[in-house]
Amino acid sequence: MSALTGKTALVTGGGRGIGRAIALRLGRDGARVAVHYNSNADAAKDTVAAIEAAGGTAFAIATPLGVPGDAHALWTAFDAHADGLDILVNNAGTDGIREPIGGTDEQSFDRVFAVNTKSPFFVTKLGLDRLRDRGRIVNVSTGLTRGAHLPELIAYTMTKAAIDALTGTLAKQLGARGITVNAVAPGAVDTDMNAGWLRTPEGHAATAARSPLNRVAQPAEIADIVGFLASHDARWVTGQWIDATGGALL
């Protein structure tokens, strides 16, 4: 029997990048995976197909995040396919505007907070009635909240610092139900979102040099950490911020 057989998982932003890798890992471990996506239906369908081809089960749900009523719409779509949840992975996000404080306008600031902070807050809030006891919540944060601060990502980093605070607070609140809540904090990962700068010889070399392992992370390496946190093996780990930067903060 696989580690997550009989469990149902929801991965927001599960069609591409880190989210896709997480969905594939949870599916391989036996969970039935809800692959949430915003607009790229083809990517989500491909992720579902990949899970099924490996012997797992999955379904896709489409709802935009960062708009009024987004959490309610997401759970309405989820409820059409499943009657409860065991694992919630708040992965969906955007880096938003890439400007230091002087170049950050109010509209762009509100947008990145709506997607990265407000949305997972209310998705989680509405999900708690569906999340079974001894369930798992895993939030995707960033290594930027603990070091290597980038002025052009100040708004993005602030959104993830709020997620870090949410993680610890929920871990205390939900512990009585046996629910664990943890945050995984990647550094730069080789995904399509980062392709413009990371998949150049200069960008790749500079990023690899930040890690003592002298290479760039692949999405599956982040997903494997999430897979552990979602499993029974991690039942005594809660309220933690897991450094997934490959030692880049050392």
C-alpha positions as CSV (number, residue, x, y, z in Angstrom):
1,M,0.0,0.0,0.0
2,S,1.3,3.5,-0.9
3,A,1.8,6.0,1.8
4,L,-1.2,8.2,0.9
5,T,-3.6,5.5,-0.3
6,G,-7.2,6.5,0.5
7,K,-6.3,10.2,1.0
8,T,-7.5,13.2,-1.1
9,A,-5.2,16.1,-1.8
10,L,-5.7,19.5,-3.3
11,V,-2.8,21.4,-4.8
12,T,-3.4,25.0,-5.9
13,G,-1.5,26.0,-9.0
14,G,-1.0,22.3,-9.6
15,G,-0.7,22.4,-13.4
16,R,2.8,23.7,-13.8
17,G,6.2,24.1,-12.1
18,I,6.5,23.2,-8.4
19,G,2.7,22.6,-8.2
20,R,2.8,20.1,-10.9
21,A,5.7,18.2,-9.3
22,I,3.9,18.2,-6.0
23,A,0.7,16.9,-7.6
24,L,2.7,14.1,-9.4
25,R,4.5,13.2,-6.1
26,L,1.2,13.0,-4.1
27,G,-0.4,11.0,-6.8
28,R,2.5,8.6,-7.0
29,D,2.2,8.1,-3.2
30,G,-1.5,7.1,-3.6
31,A,-3.5,10.2,-3.0
32,R,-6.4,11.2,-5.2
33,V,-5.2,14.7,-6.4
34,A,-7.3,17.7,-7.2
35,V,-5.1,19.7,-9.6
36,H,-6.2,23.4,-9.4
37,Y,-5.4,25.8,-12.1
38,N,-6.1,29.4,-13.1
39,S,-6.1,29.6,-16.9
40,N,-3.8,26.9,-18.4
41,A,-6.3,24.1,-18.9
42,D,-3.9,22.1,-21.1
43,A,-1.2,22.1,-18.4
44,A,-3.6,20.9,-15.8
45,K,-5.1,18.2,-18.0
46,D,-1.5,17.0,-18.8
47,T,-0.7,16.8,-15.1
48,V,-3.9,14.8,-14.5
49,A,-3.0,12.5,-17.4
50,A,0.5,12.0,-16.0
51,I,-0.8,11.0,-12.6
52,E,-3.3,8.6,-14.2
53,A,-0.6,7.1,-16.5
54,A,1.4,6.3,-13.4
55,G,-1.5,4.5,-11.9
56,G,-3.0,7.3,-9.8
57,T,-6.2,9.2,-9.8
58,A,-6.7,12.9,-10.2
59,F,-9.1,15.6,-11.5
60,A,-8.7,19.2,-12.5
61,I,-10.6,22.2,-11.2
62,A,-10.4,25.8,-12.7
63,T,-10.9,28.9,-10.6
64,P,-9.0,32.2,-10.7
65,L,-7.4,33.3,-7.5
66,G,-7.0,36.8,-6.2
67,V,-10.5,37.9,-7.2
68,P,-13.6,38.3,-5.0
69,G,-15.2,35.0,-4.1
70,D,-12.2,32.9,-5.3
71,A,-12.1,30.6,-2.3
72,H,-15.8,29.9,-2.4
73,A,-15.6,29.1,-6.1
74,L,-12.7,26.8,-5.6
75,W,-14.4,24.7,-3.0
76,T,-17.6,24.6,-5.0
77,A,-15.6,23.1,-7.9
78,F,-13.8,20.7,-5.5
79,D,-17.0,19.5,-3.8
80,A,-18.4,18.4,-7.2
81,H,-15.6,15.8,-7.3
82,A,-14.9,14.9,-3.6
83,D,-16.6,14.7,-0.2
84,G,-13.6,15.6,2.0
85,L,-10.0,16.5,2.1
86,D,-6.9,15.1,3.8
87,I,-4.0,17.3,2.4
88,L,-4.1,20.9,1.4
89,V,-1.1,22.4,-0.4
90,N,-1.3,26.2,-0.9
91,N,1.1,26.5,-3.7
92,A,-0.4,28.9,-6.2
93,G,1.2,32.3,-6.3
94,T,2.7,35.1,-8.4
95,D,5.9,37.1,-8.1
96,G,3.9,40.1,-9.0
97,I,5.6,43.4,-9.7
98,R,9.4,43.3,-9.8
99,E,10.3,46.7,-8.4
100,P,11.8,48.1,-5.2
101,I,9.6,50.1,-2.9
102,G,9.9,53.3,-5.0
103,G,8.5,51.6,-8.1
104,T,5.8,49.6,-6.5
105,D,2.3,51.1,-7.1
106,E,-0.7,50.4,-5.0
107,Q,-2.6,48.4,-7.6
108,S,0.3,46.0,-8.1
109,F,0.9,45.7,-4.4
110,D,-2.8,44.8,-3.8
111,R,-2.7,42.2,-6.6
112,V,0.3,40.2,-5.3
113,F,-1.2,40.2,-1.8
114,A,-4.6,39.1,-3.1
115,V,-3.1,36.1,-4.9
116,N,-0.3,35.1,-2.5
117,T,-1.8,36.0,0.9
118,K,-5.5,36.7,1.0
119,S,-6.4,33.8,-1.3
120,P,-4.6,31.0,0.6
121,F,-5.9,32.5,3.9
122,F,-9.6,32.1,2.8
123,V,-9.0,28.9,0.8
124,T,-7.7,27.5,4.1
125,K,-10.5,29.0,6.2
126,L,-13.2,27.5,4.0
127,G,-11.3,24.3,3.7
128,L,-11.1,23.5,7.4
129,D,-14.7,22.2,7.5
130,R,-13.6,19.8,4.7
131,L,-10.2,18.8,6.1
132,R,-10.4,15.6,8.1
133,D,-8.8,15.2,11.5
134,R,-5.1,14.3,11.3
135,G,-4.9,16.1,8.0
136,R,-2.0,18.1,6.5
137,I,-1.6,21.7,5.4
138,V,1.6,22.6,3.5
139,N,2.2,26.2,2.5
140,V,4.7,27.1,-0.1
141,S,6.8,30.1,1.2
142,T,10.2,31.3,0.0
143,G,13.8,31.5,1.3
144,L,13.6,35.3,0.7
145,T,11.7,35.7,4.0
146,R,14.8,34.6,6.0
147,G,17.6,36.1,4.0
148,A,19.1,37.2,0.7
149,H,16.5,39.9,0.4
150,L,16.0,41.2,-3.1
151,P,14.7,44.9,-3.3
152,E,12.9,44.2,-6.5
153,L,10.8,41.4,-4.8
154,I,9.9,43.4,-1.7
155,A,6.1,43.0,-2.1
156,Y,6.4,39.3,-3.0
157,T,8.6,38.6,0.0
158,M,6.1,40.4,2.3
159,T,3.3,38.2,1.0
160,K,5.3,35.1,1.9
161,A,6.3,36.4,5.4
162,A,2.5,36.6,6.1
163,I,2.2,33.0,5.0
164,D,5.0,32.1,7.4
165,A,3.0,33.7,10.2
166,L,-0.2,31.9,9.1
167,T,1.7,28.6,9.3
168,G,2.7,28.9,12.9
169,T,-0.5,30.3,14.1
170,L,-2.6,27.6,12.4
171,A,-0.3,24.9,13.7
172,K,-1.1,25.9,17.2
173,Q,-4.8,26.2,16.5
174,L,-5.3,23.0,14.6
175,G,-3.0,20.7,16.7
176,A,-5.9,19.6,18.8
177,R,-7.4,17.9,15.7
178,G,-4.1,16.2,14.9
179,I,-3.7,18.5,11.8
180,T,-0.1,19.5,11.0
181,V,0.7,22.8,9.3
182,N,4.1,23.5,7.8
183,A,5.8,25.8,5.2
184,V,8.3,24.8,2.6
185,A,10.6,27.6,1.5
186,P,12.3,27.1,-1.9
187,G,15.0,29.2,-3.4
188,A,15.3,29.6,-7.1
189,V,13.8,26.5,-8.9
190,D,14.2,25.6,-12.5
191,T,10.6,26.3,-13.7
192,D,9.0,28.0,-16.6
193,M,8.2,31.0,-14.4
194,N,12.0,31.5,-13.8
195,A,13.1,30.5,-17.3
196,G,13.7,34.1,-18.6
197,W,16.6,34.6,-16.3
198,L,17.5,31.2,-14.8
199,R,17.9,29.3,-18.1
200,T,20.7,31.6,-19.3
201,P,24.3,30.5,-18.8
202,E,25.0,33.5,-16.5
203,G,21.8,33.1,-14.5
204,H,22.2,29.4,-14.1
205,A,25.8,29.7,-13.0
206,A,25.1,32.5,-10.5
207,T,22.1,30.6,-9.0
208,A,24.0,27.3,-8.7
209,A,26.9,29.1,-7.0
210,R,24.6,30.2,-4.1
211,S,24.2,26.6,-3.0
212,P,27.0,24.6,-1.4
213,L,25.7,21.8,-3.7
214,N,26.6,24.0,-6.6
215,R,23.5,23.3,-8.7
216,V,19.9,24.6,-9.3
217,A,16.9,22.9,-7.7
218,Q,14.4,20.9,-9.8
219,P,10.7,21.0,-9.0
220,A,10.7,17.4,-7.9
221,E,13.2,18.2,-5.1
222,I,10.7,20.6,-3.6
223,A,7.8,18.1,-4.1
224,D,9.7,15.4,-2.3
225,I,9.8,17.6,0.8
226,V,6.1,18.2,0.5
227,G,5.5,14.5,0.1
228,F,7.3,13.8,3.4
229,L,5.3,16.5,5.2
230,A,2.0,15.0,3.8
231,S,2.9,11.6,5.0
232,H,2.3,9.7,8.3
233,D,6.1,9.9,8.8
234,A,5.8,13.7,9.4
235,R,3.1,13.4,12.1
236,W,5.3,15.0,14.7
237,V,6.4,17.9,12.6
238,T,4.2,21.0,12.7
239,G,4.6,24.8,12.7
240,Q,7.9,24.5,10.9
241,W,9.5,26.6,8.1
242,I,11.5,24.1,6.1
243,D,14.5,25.6,4.3
244,A,14.4,24.2,0.7
245,T,17.1,26.4,-0.8
246,G,19.8,23.8,-1.0
247,G,21.8,25.7,1.7
248,A,21.7,29.0,-0.2
249,L,21.1,30.8,3.1
250,L,24.1,29.4,4.9
